[in-house]
Amino acid sequence: MSADHRRDRKKKRLLVYGIASAVAVAATAGGLALASPGLLGSDQAQAAVAPGARLQSEFEQAAEEFDVPQSVLMAVSYRQTRWEDHDGLPSTTGAYNVMGLTDVDEDSLENAGAAEEREHRLEHMNRSGDPVVEKHFDADKALKSLDEKPVDTDDPRLHTLDEAAGLIDTSAEKVRSDTGESIRAGAALLAQYQKDATGSLPADPGAWYPAVARASQATDTKGAQLFAQRVFESVRTGERRVTADGQSLSLPADPAVRPKKTTDLELAAASAAPAPECPSGLNCDFRPAAYKQNGGIDDWGNYNVASRPTAGHEITSIVIHDTEGSYSSALGVFQNSLSYASAHYLIRASDGLVTQLVQNKDEAWHAANKTLNMHSIGIEHEGYAIKDGSWYTEPQYESSAALVKYLAGKYDIPLDREHVLGHDEVPGVLDGNVKSQHWDPGPFWDWNHYMDLLGAPTGAEGPGGPYKAGQVIRVVPPFTTANQPKITNGGSSVPKQPANFSYLYSSASTSSATLTDPYLGSQTWTEGWNWGNKVLAGGEFVVAEARQDWTAIWYGGKKAWFPNRGGQFATAVGTPNVVMAKAGASSVPVYGRAYPEDSAYTGTGVPVQSKNNESLTKYGVLAGQKYALAGAAMKGSYYNSGNIDGSGVGSRTVVVGNTTYYPIRFNHRVGYVRTADVQLVKGTAPDPGTDRYDVLGRDSSGVLWQYQGTGSASSPFYSRFRIGGGWNTYNAVTTMTALRADGTGDVVARDKSGVLWYYKGSGDLTEPFESRTRVGGGWSVYDTIIGARDLDGDGRPDLIARDKSGVLWLYKGTGSTSAPFATKSRVGGGWSVYNALVDTGDLTGDGRADVIARDKSGVLWLYKGTGNAAAPFEGRSRIGGGWSVYDVLNGPSDLNRDGVPDLIARDKDGVLWYYQGTGSAAAPFKARARVGGGWNTYGMII
């Protein structure tokens, strides 16, 4: 292909992406992707979204500068970081900025002292959670047997940032901290890889397969191919996203792209190890953990041979860990029998390679809790102890999610956060183990994103709403700049960044003390490892009390408050059963493990276990408190591994009792209560939203925001929720029916060419409108269009429109979205005296929809509805003067739940006022009450 031809192709490519950047703001996670109007070719729209399109523009410029197809460049970045810059902070494996380029040297690693390093290494050993095994562990012997470097900082895969910075002749610091330089460096590196592989820079995105495969930094063919497969999936199907700092990006789908796979890559070496238990298409290998005798026949590492799943030894959950060290060092631990630790899987950060170490039928020693080890699969994720390191790579998230989905399907494990746990949610088995239990994967594992990848979204970043005592909610603080709590590590401040938790307070104020845990004692409240005052994203809890921007949950025997602005840091979960202490009990015990009763061991050859019936003595479920279930009732059981070869009485025997337990969400961790000690009651039903009403605001960039009604006159709206962008293509938007807080209520909108569009309510507050339907053109003849509710009593919403000569027309509703209006009929002339017409619903209590109008002198008039389409209004009656101080009048329906529609008005200073309806035609509104300022950010209030 000639250079001229390539430049021509490039210009066309940039044209497509330039348009895409203009509409990128219309697409948001959980936004109105289908319902948002198209903005193609709109110069005004392009200007409006410019502040949020900086990153898109940087991709365009870098693609042009280095002759890299923009789709390839953006897809590589998306599959590394989802276009997030993470404020220039490194990942847990030293990747930086939007391109995920790596920079790891000795200085970037945590420099722990000898004692701290010893403690750190020991944290990943002795994880059986079974005193029978733990008694053999010798810390000194285990540490002496490990002599490898925790991280090989000479590995060139850990220095792609330096290489890329050299290609663009800039400093590594700029590539780490500046998004534009990161993208330029990434583009230059991709171009270099492509030239190395093919000697050219083709315009066809599919021809860039060798460069994309090389960018994976995989050391094996299958890993490189998997990364390339994911990148070209994004190229072919497209991606859209709004980043944590508000950058809107769009990668248009290009299904015609066909990756030109190379055939000269070296094949991975054959292995005699068992075939890994993995889904097809995932890059997996098997590198067995140690299974070796250390002393006597009853002393070995690093797992129990078993035959799971069997009765009493079922697989019911998955536990997520991180290594806090390199992939190779973690392998070293798990393949050293003296460590008494293992996991079923280990996932590499750079390319998402999945290594199985223990067969799933066997019991790995990963959770330091015998019950969890018996009933779970442990998955470790590579992550170094990087200074300021926080985020995890996208290849790692994607491989982990693919693996977990496969395992959940195979073993019938529910995909929710009660069955997909972090190690920090695993309880200590006895009093002496609670404080020492691990707290990985830590505050920067993005549970919301991870559950989305599993196809089991948590409901994060939703519209919120009210909650009631006794209701089960899922706590879902957003992993965005809206949730950047203060965190320290060893007393030193951690850079401000999104986290996966909310702090818990003793009262509904951030000035009150955060919660404490009796096993932790007095601790610095901001320490990352201090799990006693944190509630993690995705966990389900029972509401103890609720206020508008605060919610209290039952947590660890206490009422724990977390900030919940507009209810948007949580989501309702329906009406599942919850656990309470049995009637008459002041408190019931909480256990750290679910063992069988003593008598169950009789005749099995297995001795009754030490402290077999002991609970966590500082915990209890107190009378009146309620806790969410974290799984189904289970019989207490214990697996006795016995001897390494299975010989001897009682070896490899499952003891199953008749005592049953419920796993519950007790605090930061799950716990167990005996079913005989508690009762199940139905959770309180969520607020249906059928008697609360919302308003919408369109800002200057065309983004539509939802203000959900509270039902309270003193504070009528919750915090705003972003619906979607692109609404500035319309010059008129009106509701056909009141926008109710259950997601019902229709809207019509007229675009600048005069075409009218109908948006039917979806019944889902998160995406409140279905895809738009074209009504027809020619509507630019009207200077006012108002949805007037049901004017003729037939149960269908009607529309009124005033033409430029002042004639008012009625469009009767048909009830059909495809053809929503009958032929217009003339209401009458003379309506040009008004500069505002407002639909209010039935202001007078006669069952008929009314309208109010403001004349040019500021007098407000009431037009009572008649219910007759031929003459829909009675003669006007005067409400009063002085209304010209307002530039917006809106009738959102009944805001205070008294059954009478209300009015809101915005003055020219941007203050919103509330006029409560009285139900009287003579004086339809009470004196105004101030809602709040700042509403002049909206060009339209709907």
N, C-alpha and C positions, 0 to 999 in steps of 0.2 A: 504494500500500500504506500502511495506517495505521501510526502510530508503535507502537501496541500490538501490531499484527501483526508488525512488524519485531522488537520486543523478544521476542516469543514465539519467532520463528524463531531469534533470537540465542541464547536459552536452550537450544533444542534443539541448536544448533550447538555451543555450549560443552559440553553434556553429552557429545556425541560426542568432542570433542577432549579433555575431561577423562579419559575412558576411554582415549583414545589415549595420553595422557601416562603413564598407569599401565602400559601395556604396551610403551612405546617401548623400554625396556631389553631387551625380547626380540628386537629386531631389530638386528643389527649387520652391518657390512660384512664379508662372509665368514663370518658367524655362522650360527646355526641357525634361519633364518627359518621354514622349514616344520616343523622338528621341535620347535621350542619350543612349550610348552603355552600355551594361551590363558589370560589372566588376567582376562577381562572380569568386572567386578562384584566383584573381590576387594579389599576394604578393606585387608587386610594387605599385598597386593601393591602397592597404591598408596603406602602408607607406606614400603615397602621401597625403591621406586625414586625417592622424592622427592629425594634429593641429586643425582641425575642428570637430574632433570626440571625444573630451574629455568628453562632456556631455553624449554622447551615452555610452561611457565606464563606466562612473559613475553609470548609470542606470544598466548596466550589473553586475557590482561589488556588488551594493547594493542588487539586486535581488538574487544573489547567497548567499550573507552573511545572509540574513534574510529569505531565502526560500519563497520568493514571486515571482510568475510568472512575468517575466519581462514585458510581454504585459500588465498585469494589472497595474503594477507600472507606466509604461510609459503613459498608457491611463488615469489613475487618474490625473497624473501631467498635461497631455495635456488638459484635461477638466477643470482644475483649472487655468492654467497659459499659455497654449500653449508652455510649456517648456521654458518660459522666466524667467530670474532671476531678471530683473528690477534693476540690480546693487545693490541688497540688500535693495532697498527702499520698504516701505510698500504700500499696496493697500489703497484705500480710506476707507476700513473697517479693516485694520490691518493685512492683509495676507502678507506673506513674501516668497520670493525666488521661486524656480521652483515647489515646492510642495504646495505652498499656505497655509502653516501652519500659524495660527493666534497668535498674541501676542498684546493684548490691555489692558493697565492699565491706571490709572489716569495720570501718567507722560507722556504717549504717546499722550494724547489728547492736542489739543491747549488750552492753559490757557489764555483765553481772559479775559480782564478786564470787569467790570460790564457794562460799556458803550458799549464796543465792542460786548459783548454777547447780550445785548439788541438789538443793531443794526442787529446783525446776525440773531436773531430770527424774528425780524420784516421783514427782507427781504423775508421771506417765508409766509408772511401774506398779506392780502389786495391785492389780485391778480386778481380782476374782470376786471380791466382796464376800468371801467365804472363809471364816476363821480356820477351817480345816486346811485350806491352802495357804492362807496368809502366814501361818506359823512357820512356814519354811523360808520365807523371804529374808534374805540377808542383803541389806542395802549396800554395805561396803563391797561385798563380793560382786553384786550386780553392776555397780558403777565401775569397778576395776575392769570388768569384762568389756566395757564400751570405750573404745579409744579412737573412734572416727571423729572427724571434724563435724560439728553440727551443720555447717553450711560450707560448701565449696565455692568460695567467692572468686575463684579463678575460672569458673565455668563461663564461657562466652555467652551462654543463653541468659546470664544475669547481667549483661552489659550491652543490651541492644540500644539503650538510650544513648550511651556514649558514641556508639557506632553511627547512629542516626544523626546525632548532633554534629558530628564531624562532616557528614555529607552535606549539611546545609550551612556549615561554617558558623555555628553559633554555640553558645555555652550550654552545658548540660543543665545548669540551673534554669535557663529559659525554657528548655524543653520540659522540665519538670513542672514549671509553674504557669506557663503561658499556653493556653489552648491552641492558639494559632500556630505557635512554634512546634507544639507537639504534633499537630496534624501535618505541618510541612515536613517535619522529621520523619513521621511515619510514612508519608507519601514518597519521600526520597528513598527510604529503606525498601519499600515495596518495589519501586522502580529499579533499584539496584538488584534486588532478588530476581526480578523478571529479566533484566539484561544478562545476569549471570546464567540464567537457565535457558534463555532463547536468543539472546543477542538483539532483541527488539522490544519496542513498547507498543504493542498492537492496540487498536481502538476497540476491538471486540472484548467485552468483559470476560467472556468465557475462556479466552486465551490466556488469562492471568492465573490460571489454576496453579502453575508451578510456584509463582510468587506467594500466593495465598497459603499453599501448603508449607512453604519455607517459613512464612511468618508465624506459623504455629509454634515454632521452636521445639517441635517434637523430635525425639531421637529415634522414633520408629515410624515406619511407613503408615501403619494403621492410624496412629495418632494424627499424623499430618493430614491424612485423607479425611478423618472425622472433622477436623477443624475446617478444612476446605468445604466439606459437604455442608456444614452449618452456615458458612459465609455465603455460599451460592444459594442456599435456601432463602436467606435474607434478600439477596439480589433478585431472585425470581419472584418471591411473594411480597416483597416490600416490608418496610418497618416505619412506624410512626411513634413518636414519643415526645413528651415534655419532660425535660431533665429536672433534677432537684432544684436547680437555680433558675428555672423558668425558661430555658431555651427550647424552642419548638423546632423539631426536626422531622423531615419527611424523606424517606427513601422510596421513590415510586417503584411499584412492582414492574418487573421486566421478565415475564414468563418465557420470552423467546430465547433468553440466554441459555446456552448449553456449555457447561464447563468442559474444556478440552483436557481430559485427564491424561497425564503422562504415564507411560508404561515402563520407564527405565529407572523407577525408584527401587532401591534395594528392598528385598523382602525381609520381614522380621525373622529372627532365628527361631527354629522350631523348639518346642519345649516339651519335656516329658511329664510336666506337672499336670494335675487334673484340669479338665476344661473349666474355665471360670463360669460361674453361674451369673450370666449377664444377658441383657436383651441384645438381640441381633442389631448390628450397626454401631454398637458402642465399643470403643477401643478398650479391651480388657486383657489382662493376663493373670496368671496364678503364680504367686511366689510364696510358698508355704511358710507360715509362722513355725517357730520351733515347737517340736513335740519330742522332748528329750528328758530323760531321767537325770535329776540333779543330785539325788542322795539315795534314800531308800526307795522301795518300790512304790511308796505312796507320795513321793516327792518328785514332781516334774513341772515343766513349763511347756507351752504357754496357753493351753486351752483344755477343755474336757471333750473327749470323744463321746458322741451321743447319737441319738436317732430322731432328732426333732423333725417335724412336729409330731408329738404323741400326746396322749392324755396326760395332763399335768405338766407337759413340757411343750406347750404350744408356743408358736411365734406370733406375738400380738402387737409388737411395736418396733420402732426403729429409733436408734439413738445417734444423734449427730455430734461428732467431736471435731476438734482441730489439734494438730500435732504440736504446735508451737516449736517447730523445728522443720528441717528439710525432709523431703520425701525419703532420701537415702538414710538419714539418721533415724527416722521412724521405722523403716525396714530393719535397721540394725537392732533397735529395741525389740521389735516383735520376733525377730529371728534369733534372739538370744534367750535361751530358756531360763536364765537366771533373773530375767526381768519380771517374770510371772504376769505378763500382760500381752494382750493381742487385740486384734479387731478383725471383723470379717472382711472389711474392705479398706483400702487406702486410696485416696484420689489425689493425683498430682495437679498442681496449680497451673503449670505452664500450658498444658495441652489437654487436661481433663482425663488423662490415662487412669483407668480403674484397675487396681491390683487387688485381687482376692487373696487373702492370707489364710483364712479358715473357712472350711465348707459350712454352709448354712445349717446343715444337720447337727453340727457340733456347737458347743457352747464356748464362745470366745470370752476372754476375761478383759472386758473393756469398761464397764460402767461402775466398778467397785460396789456393786449391789447384786447380791446373789439372785434375788427375784428378777430383777431387770435383765441380768445376764442370761438367766434361764429362758426368758420369754422375748428376747429382742435380738436384733441384728445391729452390730455396731459399725459405723462408717466414719473413718478418720479422714480429715481434709488437711492437706499440706498448708502450713503457715509458719513463717519464721518469726522470731522475736525481733521484728524490725522496729527501730525507733519511730514512733508515731504511726506505725503500720496499722491499718484499720480494715480496709475493704478486701473482699475476696474476688477472685477473677471470674469472669463469665464462663470460660470453658469449664471451670471447676463446678460452678452452680449447675450448668447444663448437664454435665455428666452425672453429677450427684442426683439431680432430679430424674433423669432418665433411669438411673439404677433404682431409685426408690419407687418410682411408678411400677417398674417391673416386679420388684419384691412385694409391693403392696398387692398387686394382682395375683401373684403366685401364692401368697400366704393369707389372702383375704384380710389385709390390714387396712382399716379405714384411713383415708388420706385427710387427716385433720391433726391439729396440734396437740391433741390428747394422745395420739398414737405415733406421731413423729416428734420426738422430744430432743431437746438439747441435753448434753451431759449435765449442764447446770440445773436441769429440772429433775434429776435423779436424786432421790433422798439418800441420806446416810442410813445404814441399816440399823445402827444402835446409837445411843447417846454419844459414845466416843468417836463416832465416824461422821457426824453431821458437819462439823466445822471444817474438816479436812477434805470433804467431798469436792470434786473439781467444779469449775465454773465455765468451762468452754462450751460452745464456741465463742462466747463473750458478747459484748454489746454491739458489735459491728457486723454480725451475721444478719443479713437482710431476710428475716423470716417472711415478710410480706411478699417479696419478689420470689423467694424460694417456693412458697405455696402456690403462687401463680404459675410457676413452671410445672408444678405437679398437677395442674388443672384443678386445684382446690383453693381458689382465692379466699382470703380471710375476710374480705369486706373492708379492707383498709382504704383510706382516703374516700370514704363514702359521705353521704349527706348528713349523717347524724340524726339528731332528734331527741325526744325525751325518753327517760328510762324510769322504771318503777321498782320499788323495793320488792325483792323476791323474784325479779326477772333475771334470766340468764343472758349474759352478754359476752361477746368476744372482745377482749381488749386489743385494739389495733392501732397503737401510735404510729403515725406515718414515718417511713424511713426517708425523710426529706428535711429541708432546712426549717420546716415548721416544727421539728422535734430535734433539737440539738442540746440535750441536757449537759450540765457541767459534770465533767468526769475527771478524776485524778487517778494517777497510777503511782503508788508509793509516795504520795504527797505532792507529786509534780503534776501540773495541769496537762491534760490531754488536749490537743487542738480541737476546737469546736467543729463538730461534724454530726451528721445524722446518726441516730442510735435506735436500737430495737426495743426500747423500754420506756416506761414512765416511772418517775419517782412516786412513792407512796407516802402520804402525809397523815399526821394524827388528826388533823382537822382540815376543813376546806380552805386552806390558805398556804401559800408557799412560804410564809414566814413561820409556820408551825414546824415542829420537829418531824423529821422523816421517821418511818417505822424502824424498830430494832427487832432483832431476833434473839431469843434467849440463849441460843447456842453460840452466837457470835460475840456477845458482850458488847462493850463500848467500842465503836469503830467510827472512823471518819466517814461521814455519810456519803461523800462523793466518790469514794474508792470504787473502781470498776468491779472488783471482785466481791464487794459487799452486796450480796444478793438479797439480804434481808429487807431492803427498802425498795425493791424494784419489781414491777410487773411486766412480764415479757409480752411481745406482740404475739397474738394468736391464741393465747390461753383463754379458757372460758371460766367465768366467775359469776357469783350471784350478787346482785345489787343489794346493798344494805340500806342505802339512802341516796337520793339524787337531788341535785340542784342544777340550775341552768348550765353552768360551765364547770361543774364539779360532780364527780360520781364516787360514791363509797362502795367498796366491795368487802365481802367477808374474806379475810386473808389471815391465815396463821392465828386464828382465834381472836382477831381484832377487826374493828371497822377501819378500813384503809382507804383514804381519799386520794384520787388522782385528778389532775386538771384535765378536763374533757370539754374543750371549747365547742359549744354547740352540739355536744354529743358525738363529734366527729372522730374522737379517738377510740371509739367503740362501735359495735354493731349488734343489733338484736339477733338472737339465736332461736326464736320460737319458744315452745313451752316444754322442754325436756324435764324429766324428773330430776330433782335435786335431793341431796342428803341432809338430814337433820338428826340430832340426837333423839333417841327413842323417848317417848313421853315419860316424864318423871325423872329422867336422868339430868343431872346438872352438867355433866361433862362425860365424853366417851373418849377412849384412847385412840391415838393415831400411831400407826406402825410404819416402820421404814422398810419392811419386807413382809411377804405374805407366806408364812411357814405353816405347815400342818400342825394340828394338835399333837400332844405327846403320844397319845394312844395310837395314832396312825402309823408310828414306826414299828409297832409290835409285829413280829413275824417277818419283817422285811430284811433283817440282817443289817439294817442301817441304825446306828445309835441315835438317840434323841439329841438334837443339836444343842450346843451351848446357848443358854439364854433364849431357848426356843420360843417362849411366849412373851418376851420382853417388848414393850412398846417404846416409843420416843417420849420419855417421861415429862419433858417440858412442853409438849404439845397436847392439845385436846380440842375436840369439837364441842363447844359450849352450847347449852340450851338456848334455843332461839336462833342460832346461827345456821346458815345454809351454805352448802358447797356443791359445786358442779361435779358431776361424774367425769372420770377420765378413762372410762372403759366399762366393759360389762363385768358383772359379778364373776369372781374366779375362786376356785378351790385352792386352799393353801397347799403348796407342794414344795418338795426339796429333791434335787437331783444329787445323788451321792456318786461321785466319780470313782471313789475307791482307790484302785491301783492303776498304774499306767497301762498295764496290759489287760485290764478288765478282770483279772483273776481275783479270787477271794469272795467270801460271802458279802453280799450287799453292794458289790461294785457295779457301777453303771446301772443303778436302780433308781427309779422315780418313786418317791413316797408321796401319795396323794391323800389328803385328809378330807374330812367332812366339814371342817370350818371354812366358811366362805367369806370373801372380802370384796369390798368395793374400792377400786382405785379412785381417788378424788384429787381435784386441784385444791391443795390445802394452802400453800403459799407460793413462793417462787418455784417450789418443787411439788411433785405429786406425793401423795401419801396413801396409806391403806387404812380402812376402817372395817371392822368385822360387821357383817350384815346383821348379826343378832343384836348389835348395839345401837343400830340406827333405824330410821324410817325413811322411805321415799315419799316425797310430795311433789306435786306438779308445780313447775315454775310459773310465775306470774306472766300472763299474756302481754306481749308488747303493745304499745300504743298503736292503734291502727291508722291514725292520721286522718280519719274520716271527718273529724270536726275541727280541723286546723287548716288554715289557708296560707298560701305562700305568695310572694311577689318575686319578680325577676328584675334584674338591672343589667342593662347593656353598657359596657364601658367604652371608652374612646377607641380601643383597639379592636372592638367587635366581639369581645368575649361576653358571654351571657352567664350571669351569676344568679343563683337561687338563694332566696332568703326564706327558709322554712318557718312557718308560723308556729309560735309557742302556745297559742291559746290564752295568753295572758295580756291584759291591757297595759300593765306596767312595763313590760318588756316584750313587745309583740313578735320579735323575730330572733331566730338563732343566727349564729355566725354564717356568713355566706359560703356557698359551695359552688365550685366551678362546673358549669354544664358543658361548655364548649365554645370554640371560637368561630369566627366567620360570619357573625350575625350583622356586621356592618354593611353587608350587601343589601340590606333591607332599609327602606325609608319609612315603613309603617309596620308595626307589630301590635297585635291586639289579642286578648284572650277571648275565646268563644264561650267558655265556661270557666267558672272560678278554678284557680289552680289549687287543688287540694293536696294536703301533705301525705297522701297515699299515692302520689304520682299520677293522679287523674287530672283532667283539664286540658282542653284543646286550645291551639293557637293558630291564627292565620297571619301571614307575613307577605308584604308586597315588596318586590325587588325594584331596583331603579329603572328597569325597563317596563314596569307596569304589570308584571306577571304576579298573580296571587298564588300563594302556596299554603297548603293546609298541613299542620302538624298535629297528629292525633296523640293524646296522652297515652303513655305506655303502661302506667300502673307501677312504674319503677322509678323511685326518686333519684336513683343514681344516673339513669338515662331517661329523663321524664317524657321524651317524645319519640315516637316512631319516625321512620324515614318520611320525609316530606312528600306530599302529593301535589301535583300541579293542578290548580283550579282553572286557570285561564288567563289570558292577557287582557289589556285594555283598561286596567284598573287605575291608571295614572290620571284619569279624568276626575278622580276624587281627591279633595284635599284633606278629608278626614274619613277614616274607616274604623268602626267600633263594633266589636262583638257585644251584642246587647242582651245576652242570655235568651231565655225563651219568652218572646214577646206575644205570641198568639196562643199559648197554653197547650200546644201539641206535644210538649216534652222534648222538643228539639231546639238547639240554640240558633238564634237568628243573628243577622248582621245588618247594620245600618251604615250608609255611606252618604257623605255630603259632597255634591259636585261643586264646581267653582262658581256656579251662579247662585249657590245657596240653597239648592233643592236637596231635600233629604229623601233617600231611597231605602226601601226595606228589601232585604234578601232573605226570604224564609229558608230556614234550614230543612234539609231533606233527610238527615240521618245517615247519608252516604258520604264516606270520605272521598270517594272518587269523583262524585258530583255533589258537593255539599250544599249547593244553593239552588233554589228555584229561580225563575225569571223575576227580575226586580219589579217592585211596584212603588208608585210614587206616594210618599208620605205628605209632602207639602213644601212650599218655598219659605223664604225669609229666615233660614237658619244661619245665614252668613253673619248675623249679628253676634254670633258666639265665637270665641276663640278657644273654647275647650268644651268637648262633649265627653261625658264619663258614664260608663255603664256601672251600675251599683248593685244590681239584683233588686230584691223586694225591700225597699226602704220603709214601707208603710204597713207591712204586715197583712196585706190583702191577698197575698199569693201571686201577685203579678210583678213582673220585672219593670223597674223604673229607670229613668235616666236623669242625670243632672247636667246643666249647661251653665257656663260662665260667659256673661256678655263682656263687651270691651271696656265697660266702666267698672268691672270687677264685681258685679252683682251675680250671685249664684241663684239659679232657678231649678225647681223640681218639676219634672214631667212624669206624672203618675201613669203607669201602664194600665191599659184597658183590657188586655187579653184578646183584642180584636185586630187582626192583621190589616183590615181595611182602614182603621183609624187607631193606631196603636197607642196614642197618648191622649190624656186629657189636657185641658188648658193648663198652662204653666202657673206655678205658685212661687212667690218670692221667698227664698231662704234668708238672704241677707247680703250686705255689701262687704267690701274690703278684701275680696278674694284675689285681687290682682297681685298681691304680694307673693303668690305662688306661681312657679313656672311648670309644675307638674301636679296634676290631680289624678287620683287612682282609686278605684273601688274594688279592693281585693276580696270582698265578702266579709264574713263574720270573723273578726280577729280575736275576740275575747270569749267565744263560746256561749254567748247569751242568746243566740238565735237571730240576731239582728245584724244586717250588713253594716260595715263601717267604711270610713273614708281615710285615706292618707294624702298628705300634701307636702310638697317640698318647696321651701322658700328659696329666694335667690342667693342666700348665703350657704345653701346646701344642707340646711337643717330639715329633717323629716318630722312631720307632725301627725298626730293620730286624732281623728275625730270619731268618737264612739257614736254609733247609731242609736237612736231612741225608739224607733218604730212609729214615730208620730210624723204625719205629713206637715203639720204646722211648724214643727221645730225638729227636723230630722236628725240633728247632731248636737251632742253635748260640747262643752268648751274643750278646746284642743289640749292635748298633752304632748310634750316633747319626746320624740323617739330617740333622736341623736343626730349628730352632724356628720359631715363627710359624704353625703349622698350626691354631691355635685360631681362626683367622679363618673356618674352615669349620665349618658346622653338620653337615655330612655329608661323609664320605670314602667313595668308591665304588670 
